[in-house]
């Protein structure tokens, strides 16, 4: 009887190690390409320990982890413009591609993004982190 319980205990340990090994192997897989989703722009396919969002005039977003990396896409034909967050300068870029404007935390939310010199709707970032 004692040998049967030892044998069952060993099988359970090996099964547990096998499942843990599979989980660790999955974590070692190469990350997906940032261009994995067509049209998703600067935020597609980056598995990190924080969210990344792409905002644009009138396009708001919610992040579910702290911090949240924010990229901003200017509308076509707008040229080079300055983006402000809660009336503080966050970055300058042009309409050719999305550009990084900063990482934001829950205590900074909601953050309102505006564009200097353009009469467009603001974008709002909410961060709903439970950590």
N, CA and C atoms as a LAMMPS dump frame, in Angstrom:
ITEM: TIMESTEP
0
ITEM: NUMBER OF ATOMS
393
ITEM: BOX BOUNDS ff ff ff
-5.0000000000000000e+02 5.0000000000000000e+02
-5.0000000000000000e+02 5.0000000000000000e+02
-5.0000000000000000e+02 5.0000000000000000e+02
ITEM: ATOMS id mol type element x y z
1 1 1 N 0.818 -1.189 0
2 1 2 C 0 0 0
3 1 3 C 0.863 1.254 0
4 2 1 N 1.931 1.197 0.799
5 2 2 C 2.812 2.339 0.907
6 2 3 C 3.495 2.64 -0.426
7 3 1 N 3.89 1.619 -1.18
8 3 2 C 4.531 1.801 -2.476
9 3 3 C 3.576 2.429 -3.479
10 4 1 N 2.295 2.093 -3.405
11 4 2 C 1.3 2.655 -4.325
12 4 3 C 1.141 4.153 -4.097
13 5 1 N 1.134 4.586 -2.837
14 5 2 C 0.986 6.013 -2.558
15 5 3 C 2.242 6.781 -2.972
16 6 1 N 3.434 6.164 -2.795
17 6 2 C 4.67 6.813 -3.241
18 6 3 C 4.677 6.967 -4.757
19 7 1 N 4.217 5.925 -5.44
20 7 2 C 4.161 5.955 -6.891
21 7 3 C 3.195 7.041 -7.379
22 8 1 N 2.047 7.162 -6.731
23 8 2 C 1.074 8.197 -7.096
24 8 3 C 1.633 9.581 -6.819
25 9 1 N 2.333 9.719 -5.712
26 9 2 C 2.94 11 -5.359
27 9 3 C 3.986 11.41 -6.394
28 10 1 N 4.796 10.454 -6.84
29 10 2 C 5.802 10.746 -7.861
30 10 3 C 5.15 11.168 -9.171
31 11 1 N 4.085 10.464 -9.572
32 11 2 C 3.39 10.814 -10.814
33 11 3 C 2.822 12.232 -10.729
34 12 1 N 2.267 12.577 -9.57
35 12 2 C 1.714 13.909 -9.39
36 12 3 C 2.803 14.971 -9.487
37 13 1 N 3.955 14.725 -8.867
38 13 2 C 5.068 15.672 -8.945
39 13 3 C 5.548 15.853 -10.379
40 14 1 N 5.69 14.737 -11.106
41 14 2 C 6.142 14.828 -12.494
42 14 3 C 5.123 15.552 -13.368
43 15 1 N 3.845 15.318 -13.127
44 15 2 C 2.8 16.006 -13.898
45 15 3 C 2.836 17.505 -13.612
46 16 1 N 3.007 17.857 -12.346
47 16 2 C 3.085 19.269 -11.975
48 16 3 C 4.297 19.93 -12.619
49 17 1 N 5.433 19.264 -12.59
50 17 2 C 6.635 19.805 -13.234
51 17 3 C 6.441 19.943 -14.74
52 18 1 N 5.767 18.994 -15.347
53 18 2 C 5.514 19.056 -16.787
54 18 3 C 4.665 20.256 -17.16
55 19 1 N 3.599 20.496 -16.396
56 19 2 C 2.726 21.643 -16.656
57 19 3 C 3.489 22.944 -16.447
58 20 1 N 4.281 23.02 -15.388
59 20 2 C 5.072 24.226 -15.131
60 20 3 C 6.084 24.451 -16.248
61 21 1 N 6.692 23.385 -16.744
62 21 2 C 7.664 23.512 -17.838
63 21 3 C 7.001 24.041 -19.099
64 22 1 N 5.805 23.553 -19.397
65 22 2 C 5.084 24.049 -20.566
66 22 3 C 4.757 25.531 -20.426
67 23 1 N 4.373 25.945 -19.235
68 23 2 C 4.082 27.357 -19.001
69 23 3 C 5.303 28.228 -19.193
70 24 1 N 6.441 27.782 -18.666
71 24 2 C 7.679 28.542 -18.841
72 24 3 C 8.122 28.565 -20.293
73 25 1 N 7.933 27.475 -21.002
74 25 2 C 8.3 27.43 -22.419
75 25 3 C 7.454 28.411 -23.223
76 26 1 N 6.189 28.539 -22.879
77 26 2 C 5.327 29.491 -23.585
78 26 3 C 5.787 30.921 -23.359
79 27 1 N 6.313 31.21 -22.172
80 27 2 C 6.823 32.557 -21.894
81 27 3 C 8.082 32.858 -22.695
82 28 1 N 8.796 31.846 -23.105
83 28 2 C 10.036 32.044 -23.837
84 28 3 C 9.826 32.205 -25.335
85 29 1 N 8.587 32.099 -25.805
86 29 2 C 8.331 32.269 -27.225
87 29 3 C 8.675 33.686 -27.657
88 30 1 N 9.116 33.879 -28.889
89 30 2 C 9.449 35.227 -29.345
90 30 3 C 8.198 36.097 -29.402
91 31 1 N 8.329 37.39 -29.122
92 31 2 C 7.16 38.268 -29.163
93 31 3 C 6.646 38.414 -30.583
94 32 1 N 5.366 38.729 -30.681
95 32 2 C 4.786 38.942 -32
96 32 3 C 5.297 40.244 -32.589
97 33 1 N 5.172 40.369 -33.864
98 33 2 C 5.66 41.546 -34.571
99 33 3 C 4.824 42.769 -34.229
100 34 1 N 5.448 43.947 -34.11
101 34 2 C 4.675 45.162 -33.877
102 34 3 C 3.726 45.478 -35.028
103 35 1 N 3.921 44.855 -36.164
104 35 2 C 3.027 45.097 -37.296
105 35 3 C 2.096 43.923 -37.522
106 36 1 N 1.855 43.137 -36.485
107 36 2 C 1.048 41.925 -36.604
108 36 3 C -0.38 42.226 -37.033
109 37 1 N -0.939 43.299 -36.556
110 37 2 C -2.317 43.641 -36.909
111 37 3 C -2.304 44.824 -37.865
112 38 1 N -2.663 44.626 -39.131
113 38 2 C -2.639 45.732 -40.087
114 38 3 C -3.508 46.883 -39.617
115 39 1 N -2.966 48.076 -39.691
116 39 2 C -3.707 49.261 -39.313
117 39 3 C -3.694 49.566 -37.829
118 40 1 N -3.119 48.703 -37.017
119 40 2 C -3.114 48.948 -35.576
120 40 3 C -2.025 49.929 -35.186
121 41 1 N -1.066 50.157 -36.064
122 41 2 C -0.071 51.19 -35.838
123 41 3 C 0.945 50.832 -34.775
124 42 1 N 1.329 51.82 -34.01
125 42 2 C 2.473 51.716 -33.117
126 42 3 C 2.245 50.832 -31.902
127 43 1 N 1.041 50.38 -31.665
128 43 2 C 0.794 49.671 -30.42
129 43 3 C 0.478 48.198 -30.598
130 44 1 N 0.542 47.668 -31.796
131 44 2 C 0.122 46.287 -32.033
132 44 3 C 1.197 45.289 -31.632
133 45 1 N 0.802 44.239 -30.978
134 45 2 C 1.641 43.084 -30.77
135 45 3 C 2.833 43.235 -29.859
136 46 1 N 2.799 44.102 -28.892
137 46 2 C 3.915 44.226 -27.959
138 46 3 C 3.514 43.67 -26.615
139 47 1 N 3.818 42.408 -26.329
140 47 2 C 3.452 41.85 -25.027
141 47 3 C 4.416 42.347 -23.957
142 48 1 N 3.972 43.222 -23.128
143 48 2 C 4.81 43.798 -22.076
144 48 3 C 4.108 43.678 -20.739
145 49 1 N 4.721 44.252 -19.749
146 49 2 C 4.093 44.275 -18.445
147 49 3 C 3.271 45.548 -18.268
148 50 1 N 3.057 46.282 -19.342
149 50 2 C 2.185 47.44 -19.282
150 50 3 C 1.495 47.603 -20.625
151 51 1 N 0.378 48.321 -20.613
152 51 2 C -0.385 48.554 -21.831
153 51 3 C 0.252 49.634 -22.676
154 52 1 N -0.042 49.592 -23.961
155 52 2 C 0.313 50.65 -24.898
156 52 3 C -0.96 51.004 -25.639
157 53 1 N -1.195 52.29 -25.804
158 53 2 C -2.372 52.728 -26.532
159 53 3 C -1.976 53.717 -27.61
160 54 1 N -2.818 53.797 -28.614
161 54 2 C -2.642 54.76 -29.692
162 54 3 C -3.819 55.712 -29.644
163 55 1 N -3.542 56.972 -29.346
164 55 2 C -4.58 57.999 -29.299
165 55 3 C -4.481 58.868 -30.541
166 56 1 N -5.563 59.535 -30.85
167 56 2 C -5.633 60.5 -31.941
168 56 3 C -6.702 61.512 -31.557
169 57 1 N -6.769 62.635 -32.236
170 57 2 C -7.829 63.591 -31.903
171 57 3 C -9.201 62.925 -31.959
172 58 1 N -9.935 62.998 -30.865
173 58 2 C -11.254 62.401 -30.775
174 58 3 C -11.256 60.911 -30.479
175 59 1 N -10.096 60.265 -30.422
176 59 2 C -10.009 58.828 -30.126
177 59 3 C -9.441 58.652 -28.723
178 60 1 N -10.248 58.192 -27.814
179 60 2 C -9.843 57.984 -26.429
180 60 3 C -9.576 56.511 -26.175
181 61 1 N -8.993 56.191 -25.017
182 61 2 C -8.659 54.804 -24.705
183 61 3 C -8.627 54.597 -23.201
184 62 1 N -8.676 53.31 -22.825
185 62 2 C -8.557 52.9 -21.426
186 62 3 C -7.396 51.923 -21.325
187 63 1 N -6.524 52.124 -20.345
188 63 2 C -5.454 51.18 -20.037
189 63 3 C -5.852 50.442 -18.765
190 64 1 N -5.415 49.194 -18.669
191 64 2 C -5.772 48.393 -17.504
192 64 3 C -4.582 48.048 -16.628
193 65 1 N -3.413 48.608 -16.916
194 65 2 C -2.247 48.407 -16.059
195 65 3 C -1.488 49.713 -15.918
196 66 1 N -0.706 49.8 -14.867
197 66 2 C 0.188 50.937 -14.617
198 66 3 C 1.596 50.52 -14.972
199 67 1 N 2.392 51.297 -15.634
200 67 2 C 2.046 52.51 -16.373
201 67 3 C 1.46 52.161 -17.727
202 68 1 N 1.006 53.184 -18.431
203 68 2 C 0.445 53.016 -19.762
204 68 3 C 1.273 53.865 -20.725
205 69 1 N 1.873 53.221 -21.719
206 69 2 C 2.664 53.934 -22.724
207 69 3 C 1.725 54.469 -23.796
208 70 1 N 1.855 55.755 -24.101
209 70 2 C 0.926 56.401 -25.021
210 70 3 C 1.652 56.89 -26.266
211 71 1 N 1.089 56.526 -27.422
212 71 2 C 1.527 57.048 -28.715
213 71 3 C 0.382 57.886 -29.258
214 72 1 N 0.723 58.899 -30.053
215 72 2 C -0.298 59.801 -30.587
216 72 3 C -0.145 59.89 -32.091
217 73 1 N -1.267 59.84 -32.809
218 73 2 C -1.284 59.941 -34.267
219 73 3 C -2.003 61.232 -34.656
220 74 1 N -1.304 62.119 -35.344
221 74 2 C -1.912 63.358 -35.805
222 74 3 C -2.716 63.097 -37.075
223 75 1 N -3.737 63.923 -37.328
224 75 2 C -4.53 63.73 -38.538
225 75 3 C -3.737 64.1 -39.796
226 76 1 N -4.06 63.494 -40.931
227 76 2 C -3.364 63.817 -42.183
228 76 3 C -3.503 65.296 -42.529
229 77 1 N -2.432 65.86 -43.045
230 77 2 C -2.441 67.257 -43.458
231 77 3 C -2.23 68.251 -42.336
232 78 1 N -1.94 67.773 -41.135
233 78 2 C -1.787 68.695 -40.006
234 78 3 C -0.365 69.21 -39.859
235 79 1 N 0.606 68.575 -40.512
236 79 2 C 1.993 69.022 -40.403
237 79 3 C 2.59 68.648 -39.059
238 80 1 N 3.612 69.376 -38.665
239 80 2 C 4.258 69.144 -37.373
240 80 3 C 3.527 69.939 -36.3
241 81 1 N 3.13 69.251 -35.246
242 81 2 C 2.35 69.886 -34.174
243 81 3 C 2.843 69.431 -32.804
244 82 1 N 2.498 70.238 -31.805
245 82 2 C 2.808 69.927 -30.411
246 82 3 C 1.564 69.355 -29.747
247 83 1 N 1.758 68.264 -29.027
248 83 2 C 0.664 67.631 -28.29
249 83 3 C 0.832 67.962 -26.816
250 84 1 N -0.26 68.348 -26.196
251 84 2 C -0.26 68.673 -24.771
252 84 3 C -1.127 67.684 -24.006
253 85 1 N -0.695 67.39 -22.779
254 85 2 C -1.463 66.538 -21.875
255 85 3 C -1.777 67.37 -20.647
256 86 1 N -3.072 67.561 -20.399
257 86 2 C -3.51 68.401 -19.278
258 86 3 C -2.777 69.732 -19.283
259 87 1 N -2.631 70.311 -20.47
260 87 2 C -2.008 71.615 -20.725
261 87 3 C -0.494 71.634 -20.51
262 88 1 N 0.145 70.486 -20.407
263 88 2 C 1.602 70.381 -20.32
264 88 3 C 2.109 69.781 -21.628
265 89 1 N 3.218 70.3 -22.166
266 89 2 C 3.752 69.778 -23.422
267 89 3 C 4.199 68.338 -23.229
268 90 1 N 3.696 67.451 -24.1
269 90 2 C 4.038 66.021 -24.034
270 90 3 C 4.975 65.61 -25.154
271 91 1 N 4.875 66.244 -26.312
272 91 2 C 5.736 65.873 -27.423
273 91 3 C 5.361 66.6 -28.691
274 92 1 N 6.25 66.51 -29.671
275 92 2 C 6.035 67.129 -30.97
276 92 3 C 6.253 66.069 -32.034
277 93 1 N 5.375 66.057 -33.02
278 93 2 C 5.503 65.087 -34.099
279 93 3 C 4.753 65.551 -35.322
280 94 1 N 4.81 64.736 -36.371
281 94 2 C 4.067 65.061 -37.591
282 94 3 C 3.11 63.929 -37.919
283 95 1 N 2.341 64.139 -38.998
284 95 2 C 1.303 63.163 -39.318
285 95 3 C 1.826 61.894 -39.977
286 96 1 N 3.121 61.819 -40.255
287 96 2 C 3.653 60.665 -40.981
288 96 3 C 3.551 59.366 -40.189
289 97 1 N 3.723 59.427 -38.868
290 97 2 C 3.614 58.218 -38.054
291 97 3 C 3.304 58.585 -36.613
292 98 1 N 2.803 57.6 -35.886
293 98 2 C 2.501 57.816 -34.471
294 98 3 C 3.804 58.026 -33.712
295 99 1 N 3.768 58.894 -32.715
296 99 2 C 4.96 59.167 -31.922
297 99 3 C 4.648 59.025 -30.441
298 100 1 N 5.679 58.677 -29.673
299 100 2 C 5.556 58.436 -28.237
300 100 3 C 5.417 59.76 -27.5
301 101 1 N 4.41 59.861 -26.637
302 101 2 C 4.216 61.084 -25.858
303 101 3 C 4.398 60.88 -24.36
304 102 1 N 4.632 59.639 -23.922
305 102 2 C 4.922 59.42 -22.514
306 102 3 C 4.218 58.215 -21.93
307 103 1 N 4.605 57.895 -20.694
308 103 2 C 3.968 56.829 -19.924
309 103 3 C 3.197 57.476 -18.79
310 104 1 N 1.994 56.999 -18.564
311 104 2 C 1.111 57.629 -17.594
312 104 3 C 0.63 56.605 -16.575
313 105 1 N 0.39 57.103 -15.36
314 105 2 C -0.027 56.273 -14.244
315 105 3 C -1.465 56.597 -13.853
316 106 1 N -2.023 55.718 -13.034
317 106 2 C -3.414 55.855 -12.61
318 106 3 C -3.689 57.199 -11.936
319 107 1 N -2.75 57.673 -11.133
320 107 2 C -2.99 58.929 -10.422
321 107 3 C -3.042 60.121 -11.379
322 108 1 N -2.585 59.96 -12.628
323 108 2 C -2.622 61.039 -13.615
324 108 3 C -3.909 61.017 -14.457
325 109 1 N -4.72 60.007 -14.276
326 109 2 C -5.923 59.863 -15.101
327 109 3 C -7.101 60.612 -14.488
328 110 1 N -8.001 61.097 -15.307
329 110 2 C -7.969 61.071 -16.754
330 110 3 C -7.011 62.132 -17.294
331 111 1 N -6.345 61.789 -18.368
332 111 2 C -5.417 62.703 -19.03
333 111 3 C -6.05 63.154 -20.343
334 112 1 N -6.101 64.456 -20.554
335 112 2 C -6.707 65.017 -21.758
336 112 3 C -5.605 65.472 -22.71
337 113 1 N -5.616 64.934 -23.925
338 113 2 C -4.604 65.231 -24.938
339 113 3 C -5.182 66.2 -25.96
340 114 1 N -4.508 67.325 -26.164
341 114 2 C -4.923 68.316 -27.142
342 114 3 C -3.764 68.591 -28.1
343 115 1 N -4.081 69.173 -29.249
344 115 2 C -3.076 69.48 -30.265
345 115 3 C -3.058 70.982 -30.471
346 116 1 N -1.874 71.595 -30.326
347 116 2 C -1.735 73.034 -30.526
348 116 3 C -2.006 73.403 -31.982
349 117 1 N -2.807 74.445 -32.188
350 117 2 C -3.042 74.977 -33.523
351 117 3 C -4.071 74.237 -34.349
352 118 1 N -4.705 73.221 -33.829
353 118 2 C -5.749 72.496 -34.559
354 118 3 C -7.045 72.536 -33.771
355 119 1 N -8.13 72.773 -34.474
356 119 2 C -9.449 72.775 -33.846
357 119 3 C -10.044 71.375 -33.982
358 120 1 N -9.557 70.455 -33.128
359 120 2 C -10.003 69.063 -33.14
360 120 3 C -10.427 68.663 -31.733
361 121 1 N -11.227 67.608 -31.671
362 121 2 C -11.665 67.119 -30.36
363 121 3 C -10.491 66.542 -29.595
364 122 1 N -10.436 66.72 -28.281
365 122 2 C -9.347 66.123 -27.493
366 122 3 C -9.509 64.606 -27.387
367 123 1 N -8.419 63.96 -27.05
368 123 2 C -8.429 62.531 -26.731
369 123 3 C -8.265 62.41 -25.219
370 124 1 N -8.908 61.414 -24.635
371 124 2 C -8.839 61.232 -23.192
372 124 3 C -8.309 59.834 -22.891
373 125 1 N -7.399 59.753 -21.928
374 125 2 C -6.845 58.479 -21.488
375 125 3 C -7.317 58.216 -20.063
376 126 1 N -7.959 57.059 -19.883
377 126 2 C -8.329 56.601 -18.55
378 126 3 C -7.448 55.42 -18.204
379 127 1 N -7.04 55.328 -16.962
380 127 2 C -6.239 54.188 -16.509
381 127 3 C -6.987 53.544 -15.361
382 128 1 N -7.379 52.311 -15.566
383 128 2 C -8.183 51.587 -14.6
384 128 3 C -7.38 50.401 -14.079
385 129 1 N -6.341 50.697 -13.336
386 129 2 C -5.45 49.66 -12.822
387 129 3 C -5.95 49.192 -11.461
388 130 1 N -5.82 47.909 -11.212
389 130 2 C -6.218 47.361 -9.91
390 130 3 C -5.017 47.061 -9.047
391 131 1 N -3.828 47.384 -9.51
392 131 2 C -2.613 47.051 -8.774
393 131 3 C -2.121 48.227 -8.005
